[in-house]
């Protein structure tokens, strides 16, 4: 996650579309995974696999960054809910 790189307009559009799609992905509670058996973890696994096949592609880097942001967003939402109880 390199904040020194300035995204082009195409990259910003890609990030926005990807972030929107990630927000729609579901988490199924009660499974063995830390985050649950969920579509986010599946997407992360796919992105990591693709990055191994074609290293250095900007699209995979952006997707990985957006997935990380979404996981952190969901963790913070979960901790906020726990604190309110």
N, CA, C and O atoms as CSV, one atom per row, in Angstrom:
chain,resi,resn,atom,element,x,y,z
A,1,UNK,N,N,0.840,-1.177,0.000
A,1,UNK,CA,C,0.000,0.000,0.000
A,1,UNK,C,C,0.882,1.236,0.000
A,1,UNK,O,O,1.252,1.747,1.057
A,2,UNK,N,N,1.207,1.697,-1.157
A,2,UNK,CA,C,2.121,2.808,-1.299
A,2,UNK,C,C,1.343,4.090,-1.536
A,2,UNK,O,O,0.767,4.282,-2.606
A,3,UNK,N,N,1.325,4.956,-0.557
A,3,UNK,CA,C,0.576,6.205,-0.679
A,3,UNK,C,C,1.337,7.247,-1.497
A,3,UNK,O,O,0.789,8.304,-1.808
A,4,UNK,N,N,2.606,6.960,-1.853
A,4,UNK,CA,C,3.386,7.886,-2.658
A,4,UNK,C,C,2.915,7.898,-4.111
A,4,UNK,O,O,3.122,8.876,-4.830
A,5,UNK,N,N,2.282,6.806,-4.535
A,5,UNK,CA,C,1.828,6.707,-5.913
A,5,UNK,C,C,0.499,7.443,-6.035
A,5,UNK,O,O,-0.435,7.188,-5.275
A,6,UNK,N,N,0.422,8.351,-6.989
A,6,UNK,CA,C,-0.807,9.096,-7.228
A,6,UNK,C,C,-1.598,8.338,-8.286
A,6,UNK,O,O,-1.092,8.056,-9.372
A,7,UNK,N,N,-2.844,8.012,-7.957
A,7,UNK,CA,C,-3.680,7.257,-8.884
A,7,UNK,C,C,-4.104,8.117,-10.062
A,7,UNK,O,O,-4.373,9.310,-9.919
A,8,UNK,N,N,-4.157,7.490,-11.227
A,8,UNK,CA,C,-4.713,8.159,-12.393
A,8,UNK,C,C,-6.236,8.142,-12.260
A,8,UNK,O,O,-6.774,7.507,-11.353
A,9,UNK,N,N,-6.913,8.823,-13.143
A,9,UNK,CA,C,-8.372,8.844,-13.108
A,9,UNK,C,C,-8.923,7.436,-13.288
A,9,UNK,O,O,-9.884,7.057,-12.619
A,10,UNK,N,N,-8.319,6.654,-14.191
A,10,UNK,CA,C,-8.765,5.277,-14.400
A,10,UNK,C,C,-8.610,4.457,-13.130
A,10,UNK,O,O,-9.488,3.664,-12.791
A,11,UNK,N,N,-7.496,4.644,-12.422
A,11,UNK,CA,C,-7.263,3.904,-11.183
A,11,UNK,C,C,-8.253,4.320,-10.100
A,11,UNK,O,O,-8.739,3.475,-9.348
A,12,UNK,N,N,-8.555,5.605,-10.013
A,12,UNK,CA,C,-9.545,6.074,-9.034
A,12,UNK,C,C,-10.915,5.475,-9.334
A,12,UNK,O,O,-11.624,5.045,-8.423
A,13,UNK,N,N,-11.288,5.448,-10.619
A,13,UNK,CA,C,-12.561,4.848,-11.010
A,13,UNK,C,C,-12.582,3.361,-10.656
A,13,UNK,O,O,-13.586,2.853,-10.157
A,14,UNK,N,N,-11.474,2.666,-10.915
A,14,UNK,CA,C,-11.352,1.246,-10.601
A,14,UNK,C,C,-11.508,1.025,-9.098
A,14,UNK,O,O,-12.221,0.119,-8.667
A,15,UNK,N,N,-10.836,1.861,-8.305
A,15,UNK,CA,C,-10.935,1.759,-6.840
A,15,UNK,C,C,-12.379,1.947,-6.357
A,15,UNK,O,O,-12.857,1.194,-5.509
A,16,UNK,N,N,-13.057,2.944,-6.895
A,16,UNK,CA,C,-14.435,3.223,-6.490
A,16,UNK,C,C,-15.358,2.061,-6.829
A,16,UNK,O,O,-16.179,1.657,-6.006
A,17,UNK,N,N,-15.225,1.518,-8.046
A,17,UNK,CA,C,-16.052,0.374,-8.442
A,17,UNK,C,C,-15.748,-0.839,-7.572
A,17,UNK,O,O,-16.658,-1.538,-7.125
A,18,UNK,N,N,-14.461,-1.082,-7.335
A,18,UNK,CA,C,-14.050,-2.240,-6.547
A,18,UNK,C,C,-14.526,-2.113,-5.103
A,18,UNK,O,O,-15.030,-3.078,-4.528
A,19,UNK,N,N,-14.369,-0.934,-4.518
A,19,UNK,CA,C,-14.814,-0.709,-3.138
A,19,UNK,C,C,-16.321,-0.902,-3.022
A,19,UNK,O,O,-16.804,-1.474,-2.044
A,20,UNK,N,N,-17.060,-0.430,-4.013
A,20,UNK,CA,C,-18.514,-0.592,-4.018
A,20,UNK,C,C,-18.895,-2.070,-4.075
A,20,UNK,O,O,-19.792,-2.508,-3.355
A,21,UNK,N,N,-18.226,-2.827,-4.914
A,21,UNK,CA,C,-18.500,-4.262,-5.024
A,21,UNK,C,C,-18.133,-4.998,-3.736
A,21,UNK,O,O,-18.844,-5.912,-3.319
A,22,UNK,N,N,-17.036,-4.606,-3.110
A,22,UNK,CA,C,-16.604,-5.268,-1.878
A,22,UNK,C,C,-17.602,-5.041,-0.742
A,22,UNK,O,O,-17.819,-5.929,0.082
A,23,UNK,N,N,-18.207,-3.851,-0.700
A,23,UNK,CA,C,-19.194,-3.563,0.345
A,23,UNK,C,C,-20.415,-4.469,0.233
A,23,UNK,O,O,-21.095,-4.724,1.227
A,24,UNK,N,N,-20.694,-4.955,-0.973
A,24,UNK,CA,C,-21.843,-5.820,-1.204
A,24,UNK,C,C,-21.575,-7.262,-0.790
A,24,UNK,O,O,-22.518,-8.031,-0.597
A,25,UNK,N,N,-20.313,-7.640,-0.652
A,25,UNK,CA,C,-19.958,-9.023,-0.333
A,25,UNK,C,C,-20.391,-9.355,1.089
A,25,UNK,O,O,-20.358,-8.506,1.979
A,26,UNK,N,N,-20.796,-10.601,1.285
A,26,UNK,CA,C,-21.361,-11.026,2.556
A,26,UNK,C,C,-20.356,-11.803,3.385
A,26,UNK,O,O,-19.421,-12.414,2.867
A,27,UNK,N,N,-20.581,-11.758,4.698
A,27,UNK,CA,C,-19.828,-12.562,5.647
A,27,UNK,C,C,-20.822,-13.513,6.299
A,27,UNK,O,O,-21.865,-13.094,6.802
A,28,UNK,N,N,-20.486,-14.791,6.282
A,28,UNK,CA,C,-21.331,-15.793,6.924
A,28,UNK,C,C,-20.690,-16.130,8.255
A,28,UNK,O,O,-19.603,-16.707,8.288
A,29,UNK,N,N,-21.339,-15.783,9.347
A,29,UNK,CA,C,-20.791,-15.969,10.688
A,29,UNK,C,C,-20.778,-17.444,11.084
A,29,UNK,O,O,-21.474,-18.278,10.506
A,30,UNK,N,N,-19.953,-17.728,12.097
A,30,UNK,CA,C,-19.954,-19.046,12.698
A,30,UNK,C,C,-19.122,-20.081,11.987
A,30,UNK,O,O,-19.325,-21.275,12.208
A,31,UNK,N,N,-18.209,-19.684,11.156
A,31,UNK,CA,C,-17.365,-20.658,10.481
A,31,UNK,C,C,-15.973,-20.642,11.086
A,31,UNK,O,O,-15.719,-19.914,12.045
A,32,UNK,N,N,-15.084,-21.426,10.542
A,32,UNK,CA,C,-13.767,-21.600,11.132
A,32,UNK,C,C,-12.802,-20.447,10.856
A,32,UNK,O,O,-11.850,-20.258,11.613
A,33,UNK,N,N,-13.021,-19.680,9.806
A,33,UNK,CA,C,-12.128,-18.586,9.454
A,33,UNK,C,C,-12.260,-17.441,10.454
A,33,UNK,O,O,-13.320,-17.249,11.050
A,34,UNK,N,N,-11.188,-16.686,10.633
A,34,UNK,CA,C,-11.206,-15.548,11.554
A,34,UNK,C,C,-12.301,-14.560,11.165
A,34,UNK,O,O,-13.019,-14.055,12.028
A,35,UNK,N,N,-12.428,-14.287,9.891
A,35,UNK,CA,C,-13.434,-13.348,9.418
A,35,UNK,C,C,-14.731,-14.053,9.034
A,35,UNK,O,O,-15.674,-13.398,8.588
A,36,UNK,N,N,-14.797,-15.356,9.195
A,36,UNK,CA,C,-15.959,-16.124,8.761
A,36,UNK,C,C,-15.721,-16.634,7.346
A,36,UNK,O,O,-14.845,-16.137,6.638
A,37,UNK,N,N,-16.500,-17.624,6.943
A,37,UNK,CA,C,-16.436,-18.049,5.548
A,37,UNK,C,C,-17.154,-16.966,4.777
A,37,UNK,O,O,-18.377,-16.846,4.848
A,38,UNK,N,N,-16.417,-16.201,4.064
A,38,UNK,CA,C,-17.043,-15.043,3.448
A,38,UNK,C,C,-16.481,-14.773,2.072
A,38,UNK,O,O,-15.434,-15.286,1.677
A,39,UNK,N,N,-17.214,-13.956,1.370
A,39,UNK,CA,C,-16.845,-13.599,0.012
A,39,UNK,C,C,-15.610,-12.706,-0.020
A,39,UNK,O,O,-14.873,-12.716,-1.006
A,40,UNK,N,N,-15.371,-11.940,1.032
A,40,UNK,CA,C,-14.187,-11.075,1.096
A,40,UNK,C,C,-12.916,-11.927,1.129
A,40,UNK,O,O,-11.969,-11.668,0.386
A,41,UNK,N,N,-12.903,-12.945,1.997
A,41,UNK,CA,C,-11.734,-13.823,2.078
A,41,UNK,C,C,-11.514,-14.568,0.766
A,41,UNK,O,O,-10.377,-14.750,0.329
A,42,UNK,N,N,-12.602,-14.994,0.145
A,42,UNK,CA,C,-12.490,-15.659,-1.152
A,42,UNK,C,C,-11.876,-14.728,-2.183
A,42,UNK,O,O,-11.003,-15.129,-2.953
A,43,UNK,N,N,-12.332,-13.490,-2.194
A,43,UNK,CA,C,-11.801,-12.505,-3.142
A,43,UNK,C,C,-10.324,-12.242,-2.876
A,43,UNK,O,O,-9.532,-12.134,-3.812
A,44,UNK,N,N,-9.953,-12.140,-1.605
A,44,UNK,CA,C,-8.556,-11.924,-1.246
A,44,UNK,C,C,-7.689,-13.086,-1.729
A,44,UNK,O,O,-6.599,-12.870,-2.258
A,45,UNK,N,N,-8.164,-14.300,-1.550
A,45,UNK,CA,C,-7.420,-15.476,-2.012
A,45,UNK,C,C,-7.237,-15.445,-3.525
A,45,UNK,O,O,-6.159,-15.760,-4.029
A,46,UNK,N,N,-8.290,-15.065,-4.254
A,46,UNK,CA,C,-8.198,-14.977,-5.715
A,46,UNK,C,C,-7.181,-13.928,-6.151
A,46,UNK,O,O,-6.390,-14.154,-7.067
A,47,UNK,N,N,-7.215,-12.775,-5.477
A,47,UNK,CA,C,-6.295,-11.684,-5.831
A,47,UNK,C,C,-4.848,-12.087,-5.545
A,47,UNK,O,O,-3.956,-11.824,-6.351
A,48,UNK,N,N,-4.620,-12.724,-4.396
A,48,UNK,CA,C,-3.265,-13.172,-4.070
A,48,UNK,C,C,-2.775,-14.210,-5.077
A,48,UNK,O,O,-1.617,-14.177,-5.492
A,49,UNK,N,N,-3.646,-15.119,-5.464
A,49,UNK,CA,C,-3.277,-16.140,-6.447
A,49,UNK,C,C,-2.940,-15.493,-7.786
A,49,UNK,O,O,-1.929,-15.827,-8.403
A,50,UNK,N,N,-3.779,-14.574,-8.232
A,50,UNK,CA,C,-3.526,-13.892,-9.499
A,50,UNK,C,C,-2.245,-13.076,-9.436
A,50,UNK,O,O,-1.517,-12.992,-10.425
A,51,UNK,N,N,-1.961,-12.472,-8.285
A,51,UNK,CA,C,-0.735,-11.680,-8.131
A,51,UNK,C,C,0.504,-12.570,-8.219
A,51,UNK,O,O,1.552,-12.125,-8.686
A,52,UNK,N,N,0.394,-13.820,-7.775
A,52,UNK,CA,C,1.525,-14.747,-7.907
A,52,UNK,C,C,1.742,-15.137,-9.363
A,52,UNK,O,O,2.878,-15.321,-9.800
A,53,UNK,N,N,0.653,-15.260,-10.109
A,53,UNK,CA,C,0.751,-15.645,-11.517
A,53,UNK,C,C,1.292,-14.489,-12.350
A,53,UNK,O,O,2.148,-14.683,-13.213
A,54,UNK,N,N,0.793,-13.298,-12.090
A,54,UNK,CA,C,1.204,-12.115,-12.858
A,54,UNK,C,C,1.658,-11.024,-11.891
A,54,UNK,O,O,0.925,-10.063,-11.660
A,55,UNK,N,N,2.865,-11.161,-11.319
A,55,UNK,CA,C,3.339,-10.185,-10.329
A,55,UNK,C,C,3.501,-8.779,-10.907
A,55,UNK,O,O,3.839,-8.597,-12.077
A,56,UNK,N,N,3.250,-7.801,-10.052
A,56,UNK,CA,C,3.483,-6.412,-10.424
A,56,UNK,C,C,2.340,-5.723,-11.139
A,56,UNK,O,O,2.446,-4.542,-11.468
A,57,UNK,N,N,1.255,-6.427,-11.388
A,57,UNK,CA,C,0.131,-5.781,-12.071
A,57,UNK,C,C,-0.565,-4.820,-11.118
A,57,UNK,O,O,-0.874,-5.182,-9.982
A,58,UNK,N,N,-0.805,-3.631,-11.565
A,58,UNK,CA,C,-1.394,-2.582,-10.740
A,58,UNK,C,C,-2.811,-2.942,-10.291
A,58,UNK,O,O,-3.206,-2.600,-9.176
A,59,UNK,N,N,-3.573,-3.619,-11.132
A,59,UNK,CA,C,-4.942,-3.978,-10.776
A,59,UNK,C,C,-5.009,-4.852,-9.537
A,59,UNK,O,O,-5.858,-4.647,-8.670
A,60,UNK,N,N,-4.108,-5.833,-9.454
A,60,UNK,CA,C,-4.087,-6.705,-8.277
A,60,UNK,C,C,-3.643,-5.939,-7.040
A,60,UNK,O,O,-4.149,-6.179,-5.945
A,61,UNK,N,N,-2.699,-5.017,-7.209
A,61,UNK,CA,C,-2.250,-4.201,-6.079
A,61,UNK,C,C,-3.401,-3.353,-5.549
A,61,UNK,O,O,-3.606,-3.259,-4.339
A,62,UNK,N,N,-4.140,-2.744,-6.451
A,62,UNK,CA,C,-5.272,-1.901,-6.049
A,62,UNK,C,C,-6.344,-2.750,-5.378
A,62,UNK,O,O,-6.877,-2.362,-4.339
A,63,UNK,N,N,-6.668,-3.912,-5.962
A,63,UNK,CA,C,-7.686,-4.778,-5.370
A,63,UNK,C,C,-7.275,-5.219,-3.969
A,63,UNK,O,O,-8.104,-5.241,-3.059
A,64,UNK,N,N,-6.010,-5.570,-3.789
A,64,UNK,CA,C,-5.526,-5.996,-2.477
A,64,UNK,C,C,-5.670,-4.859,-1.466
A,64,UNK,O,O,-6.087,-5.090,-0.331
A,65,UNK,N,N,-5.329,-3.640,-1.868
A,65,UNK,CA,C,-5.465,-2.486,-0.992
A,65,UNK,C,C,-6.932,-2.260,-0.608
A,65,UNK,O,O,-7.239,-2.001,0.556
A,66,UNK,N,N,-7.825,-2.357,-1.580
A,66,UNK,CA,C,-9.238,-2.119,-1.309
A,66,UNK,C,C,-9.837,-3.213,-0.422
A,66,UNK,O,O,-10.684,-2.924,0.423
A,67,UNK,N,N,-9.409,-4.458,-0.606
A,67,UNK,CA,C,-9.877,-5.542,0.247
A,67,UNK,C,C,-9.403,-5.305,1.677
A,67,UNK,O,O,-10.168,-5.488,2.625
A,68,UNK,N,N,-8.156,-4.902,1.834
A,68,UNK,CA,C,-7.625,-4.615,3.170
A,68,UNK,C,C,-8.417,-3.499,3.841
A,68,UNK,O,O,-8.740,-3.587,5.026
A,69,UNK,N,N,-8.727,-2.455,3.089
A,69,UNK,CA,C,-9.519,-1.352,3.637
A,69,UNK,C,C,-10.903,-1.819,4.061
A,69,UNK,O,O,-11.404,-1.415,5.111
A,70,UNK,N,N,-11.524,-2.673,3.244
A,70,UNK,CA,C,-12.866,-3.156,3.564
A,70,UNK,C,C,-12.842,-4.041,4.810
A,70,UNK,O,O,-13.740,-3.949,5.647
A,71,UNK,N,N,-11.833,-4.889,4.942
A,71,UNK,CA,C,-11.715,-5.729,6.140
A,71,UNK,C,C,-11.561,-4.854,7.372
A,71,UNK,O,O,-12.216,-5.090,8.387
A,72,UNK,N,N,-10.704,-3.849,7.293
A,72,UNK,CA,C,-10.513,-2.941,8.424
A,72,UNK,C,C,-11.783,-2.167,8.742
A,72,UNK,O,O,-12.104,-1.940,9.908
A,73,UNK,N,N,-12.506,-1.762,7.700
A,73,UNK,CA,C,-13.768,-1.043,7.908
A,73,UNK,C,C,-14.752,-1.927,8.660
A,73,UNK,O,O,-15.415,-1.469,9.590
A,74,UNK,N,N,-14.849,-3.187,8.262
A,74,UNK,CA,C,-15.783,-4.101,8.916
A,74,UNK,C,C,-15.357,-4.412,10.342
A,74,UNK,O,O,-16.203,-4.554,11.226
A,75,UNK,N,N,-14.060,-4.517,10.573
A,75,UNK,CA,C,-13.580,-4.754,11.941
A,75,UNK,C,C,-13.931,-3.562,12.823
A,75,UNK,O,O,-14.386,-3.738,13.954
A,76,UNK,N,N,-13.722,-2.351,12.313
A,76,UNK,CA,C,-14.022,-1.165,13.118
A,76,UNK,C,C,-15.513,-1.036,13.378
A,76,UNK,O,O,-15.910,-0.609,14.462
A,77,UNK,N,N,-16.346,-1.393,12.412
A,77,UNK,CA,C,-17.790,-1.366,12.617
A,77,UNK,C,C,-18.169,-2.389,13.680
A,77,UNK,O,O,-18.991,-2.104,14.551
A,78,UNK,N,N,-17.578,-3.570,13.614
A,78,UNK,CA,C,-17.848,-4.618,14.594
A,78,UNK,C,C,-17.432,-4.212,15.991
A,78,UNK,O,O,-18.149,-4.482,16.955
A,79,UNK,N,N,-16.275,-3.562,16.116
A,79,UNK,CA,C,-15.822,-3.141,17.441
A,79,UNK,C,C,-16.678,-1.999,17.978
A,79,UNK,O,O,-16.884,-1.897,19.188
A,80,UNK,N,N,-17.175,-1.145,17.100
A,80,UNK,CA,C,-18.082,-0.074,17.533
A,80,UNK,C,C,-19.387,-0.650,18.056
A,80,UNK,O,O,-19.930,-0.144,19.038
A,81,UNK,N,N,-19.898,-1.687,17.427
A,81,UNK,CA,C,-21.131,-2.333,17.878
A,81,UNK,C,C,-20.916,-2.976,19.236
A,81,UNK,O,O,-21.781,-2.904,20.109
A,82,UNK,N,N,-19.750,-3.611,19.413
A,82,UNK,CA,C,-19.437,-4.285,20.676
A,82,UNK,C,C,-19.322,-3.263,21.802
A,82,UNK,O,O,-19.766,-3.532,22.918
A,83,UNK,N,N,-18.743,-2.110,21.540
A,83,UNK,CA,C,-18.558,-1.084,22.567
A,83,UNK,C,C,-19.893,-0.478,22.986
A,83,UNK,O,O,-20.039,-0.061,24.135
A,84,UNK,N,N,-20.857,-0.420,22.095
A,84,UNK,CA,C,-22.162,0.176,22.405
A,84,UNK,C,C,-23.007,-0.701,23.301
A,84,UNK,O,O,-23.886,-0.204,24.003
A,85,UNK,N,N,-22.754,-1.997,23.288
A,85,UNK,CA,C,-23.578,-2.927,24.079
A,85,UNK,C,C,-23.303,-2.830,25.542
A,85,UNK,O,O,-23.915,-3.546,26.334
